[in-house]
Amino acid sequence: MHILLQVILILLLAKVFGEFFERVGFPSILGEISAGIFLGTMFSLNPDNEVLKFLAELGVILLLFTTGYKEVNLRELQGVLKQSFPPTIFAVIIPFIFGLLLGNVFNFTFLESLFIGVALCPTSIGASVRVLIDLKYLSTKVGSTVLSAAILDDVIAIFSLAVLMQIALYSKISVGQILTMGGKLVTFILIMILFGLHILPKLFEYIHKMHVEEAVFTGVIVVALFSAFLADELGLNAVIGAFLGGLLLSTLPFAKIKDVQNKVNGVSYGLFVPIFFVLIGLSVDLSALITAGLFAAILIILALSGKVIGGFIGSKLVGFDSYDSLIFGVGMMPRAEVGIVIVSIGKTMGIIGSEVFSAMVLMVAVSILVTPIALKYVIGLTRHRR
């Protein structure tokens, strides 16, 4: 099939399937992954096509960049850090331990178990926010904590991925290799901080004065791609650089203009990001998923319960009552973008096999489906008891 026709089919079906899931109350990511499974089954599209893989790579770069650029504000995050940090840490550590133990029980390698654990750490706030808004709970203390904690644990998961990828480069870890790994990560972060503090403000002040059309938009995209390139050159993954580049731009008024944000969002989610998620669906091996039945079932249970348990313990430590702690834990259950990115990188590196990858994608889908129902129930229960 001609590559242009493949791209047309991918974009068209991604939006058609995504629209269906949006209309029934679930995030469009489920539709995009389902479109990939459908295309793989009905048209036998090849997820290893080099052009599609390149477009998907751009998609994941822009996905993580947009997350940092549009969804996160470092200054606002600093203001809620004291309140949200303890619940977030527990909502990250408990699922990570569960994933590590699960891999050990099923005799996976230590590295594969680490990838499973890290992939269970992030939270996708979309499914929870919709319910919190509908039930007028987002403005409450627990609602705002869920929102900030979800952002914070994505940040933790992405930097954990950076460390994990460095570990994956070495078969045996020595003191020298640990120092090399840490040196690369610290060097990249320092370069990006200096870049963000001393170059980007002046650069975008100048770009803002330019007369050429869409100069600010182009500048933002260049920063996204340059950050990804720099991370890749230093032996990190491009998505880590893109995310950090987005974080730096999120603090610059000349760069974080609403109109420019909308254009970046449009290019990302209108073109490249759907291709990435459709290719995730294309990569799901249904026969491998059937083989991994027991593993998949236990994975889903541990993924959901790990967030509830960790979130409950952490929020109790900062003074929430049992009802609000339960709401917080349930609100942290859904996974989506960042978790998918982590397992896709693990699969690309040859660390995670088809069975684990397919089971992780199923876990993401189940968490998105289950969370709104569970969250409505616990909020209703809380209101009734009070």
N, C-alpha and C positions, 0 to 999 in steps of 0.2 A: 504494500500500500504506500502511495506517495506520502512523503513526510508532511507536506502541507495539509493533506487530507487527515492525517493522524492528529495533527495539532487542532484542526477544526473540530474533529469528533471529540477530542479530549476537552476542549473549552466548552463546546456546546453541551455535552452530557454532564460535565462538572456543574454547570449552572442549572441545568434542568433537574438533576438529582438533588443538588443543593437547595434549590427552591422548594422541592417537595419536603425535605426535612425541616427547612425553616418554617413552612406553613403548618407542620404538625408539632412545632414547638421545640425543635432540636437544632443545634448548630449545623451550618452547612458543610463543615468538615466531614461529617458522616456521609453526606451525599456525594462529596468528591471522592472519598475512598470507595464508596459503593460503585460509583461510575467506573473507577479503575478495575474493580472486580468484574463488573459487567463487560467492559471492553476486553479484558483478558479472556473471559469465557466465550463471548460471542464473536469477537474479531481477532482473537489471538495476537493482540498487539505485543510487541517485544519491549519490555521495560529496560533492556540493555542497549537500545538504540542510542548511539552516541549523541545525536542532536537532541533527543528528548532528555537524555541525562544531563546535558549542558543546560538546557532550559530549566530543568528541575533544580539544578544546582543554583542557578540564579534565583529561582523561586525560594529556596531555603535561606539563601543569603538575605534576600529582601524581607522574608518573613521574620527572621531574627532581628534584622536592622529595624524594621517597622515596630517590632515589640519594644525595643529599647528607645526608639525615637518618639513614638506616638503614645505608647501605653505607660511608660515609666517617666517620672519626673524625680530626679535625684534629690532636689531640694525638698519636695513634698515627702519623699520617702524618709529623709532624715528626721522629719518632724514626727513621724509615727513609729520610728524604729524601736523606741523604748517599749512601747505597748505591744507591738506585733512580733518582736524578735523572739521572745521565749516560746510563744505558740508555734511560730514558724519552724524553729529549730527542732522541736519535738515532732512536728508534722513532716519533717524531712528525715530525721534520724530513724524513727520507728519503721517507716516503709523501706528505707535503705537496708536496715538490719533484716527485715522480713525477706527482701529480695535476695540478699546475700545468703541467708539460711536456706531459702528455696533452691537456689542454684547448687548449694552444697548437698542437699538431700537428693537431688536428681543427678549428682555426680558431674556437674558441669565444671569447666576449668575455673580457677579463681578469677581470672580476668573476665570471663563471660558472666560469672556471678556478680562481679562489680558493675558491669554494664546493666544488668537487670536491676540491681539495687539503685543505681543512679537514675535509671529510666522511671523508677517508681516515685522519685522525689518531687518532680514539678507538679504544679496545679494549673489547670485551665479554668480561669475564672468565669468564662462566658456563660456556661450552663448555670452556675450558681447566681451570678449577678441578675440574670433575667428573672429568676424566682424571687430574689431579694427585692428587686424593684417592684414586681407585681404585688408582693405582699407588704409593700411599704416598710421593708426591714433594712434597706441598704444604708439609711441614714442613722441607724442605731449604732451603738458602740461595737457590738459583735459584728454587724454588717460591714462597717468600715474596716474592722480588723481583718475580716476575711479577705476583703479587697486588697489591702496592703500586704498581707501575709502571702497571698497568691503571687503577687509581683515579686516579693522578696525571695520566695523559694524557687522561682524561675531563675533568678539571678544566681542563687546558690547552686542550682542544678547545672547551669551553663558553665560556671567556673569549676565545678566538680568534673564536668566533662573534659575541660581543658587539662586537668591533672590526669584524668583517666587515660586520655589519648597519649599523653607523654609516657605513662606506664606501659601502654600497649606497644610502644616503639621498641621496647627492650624486653628480651626474653628473661633476663635475670637482672635484678635491680641491685646495683652497688651504690656505695656512698657517693662516688664520683658521678654516677648517672643521675642520682637524686638531685645533686647540686646542679647538674646540667639542665635537668627538667625544670627545677625551680628557677634557674637563671633565665631560661627562655621565657617563662611565663612572666617573671618579674620585669625582664627587659621590655617585653611587649607592653605590659601595663604602664611602665614608666614612660615609654615613648608615646603611648596614646594619651597619657595625662598631660605631658608636656605639649603635645600636639593640640590637645583640647584647651589648655590654659593660655598658650602663647601664640598659636598660629590660627586656629579656627575662628576666634573672635575677630581678629583683624581681617582674615580672609572673607568672612561673611559680611563684615561691615563694608568692605570694598565691593563685594558681589551685589550687595543690596543697592548700591548706587549705580550699577551698570544699567545701560539702556537696552541691551540685547534681550530678546524675548526668553522668558523662562530661565533666567540666569540662576536664581536662587534654587529652583527645582533641580537644575543640572548640578549645581554645587553639592546639594544634599546627596544625590545619587553617586556622584564622584567620591564623596567621603565614604559612603557605604561600600563601594567597590574597592577603594583604596584600603580601608580598614580590613576588609576580608583578604585582600592580596597580601598585606603586611603580615597578618597572622599566619597565613599559609606559608609565606617565605621563612618565617621563624619556626616552622615545624608544628604550629598549632593548626586547628581547623578554621577554615574561612568563616564559618558561622559565628565562632567566638569573637573574631575581630569585628564582624558586622554588628553584632549585638553591642559590643563596647563602643563602637562608632556611633551607634544610635543613642546610647546613654549620654555620650558627650554632647551630641547635638541637642538633646532634650533640654539642656540648660541654657541654650543660646537663643535669645529673643529674635535675632535676625534670621535664624535658621528654622525656628519652630513657629512658623507662620501657618495659620489655619488653612489657608488656601493651598500652600505647598504641601502640608500634611495630607490633605485630601487627594492631591495629585499623586503623591508617593503611594498612598493607600490604594488609589485606583490602578496604578501600574502594577503594584504588587498583587493585590487580590483580584484584579480583573484579568491578569494575564499569566504571571509566572507562578504564583503560589498554588493556584488550582492544578497546574501541571505537576507540581511536586506531589500533591496529595493524591492525584489520580495515579501517578507512578507508584505511590505506596500501595494503592489498591491493586495495581497490576502485579506487584511483587508478592502479594499474599498468595501463599500456596494452600489451597483449600484441602488438598489431600494430606499435607503436612499438619494442618490444623486438626484434622480428625485424629491423626496419629498422636498428636500432643494433647489429647483430650483431658487426661487427668492433670497434667501440668498446667494447662490453660485454666482449668476450673480452680485449682488451688491458687494460681497466680491472681486471678480475679478477686478471690476471697481475701487474700493477703493484701492486695493493692488497695481495696476499699476499706478493709478493717484497719490497716496500718495508718491511714490518714485520720480515721475517726478516733482511734486510740491515741495517736500522737497529738492530734489537735485538742482532744479532750483534756489530756494531762497538761499540755502546755498552757492552755487557756485558764485552767484551774489555778495554775501557779501565778497568773497575773490578776487573779481576783474575780474571774467570771464565776457565776453560779453554775450548777450542774446542767440546767436547761440551756443556757447560752453556750456553755462549753460543748454540749452535744451538737448544737447548731453550727458552731465553728468547725467541729470535726467533720460533719457531714458536708458542709460547704467547701471543704478542701478536697473532697473525693475526686472530682473529675480531672481527667488527664486529656491532653490533646496535642497541641503543636510541639511544645518543647520535648515531651516524652517521645513523640513520633520521630523527631529529629535525632534524638539520642540513639534510638534503636536502629534507625536507618544508617547512621554513621557506623554503628557496630557491625551491621550487616555488610556495608561496603568494605569495611576493613577485614572482613572474613572472620570476625570474632563471634558473632551471633549467627546461628544457623536459621534455616527457613522455618523450622518448627517454633523456635523461640520468637522469631520476628513476627510470625503470623499470630501467635498467642498474645503477644504484646499489643498488636493492632486490635485484636478482639477485645482485650482488656480496656483499651481506650474507648472503644465503641460502647461497651457495657457501662463504663463509668459515666459517660455522657448521658446515656439513657436512664440510668438509675438515679443519678443525683437529684434532678428536679423533683422526682416523685418522693424521694426520701426527705429532701429539704422541706417540701411543702408539709409533709407529715409531721416532722419534728417541730416546725414552727407552729403548726396548728395545735399540736400537743402542748407546747409551751404556753400558748395563749389560753388554752382551755384550763390548764392546771393553775395558772396565775389568776 
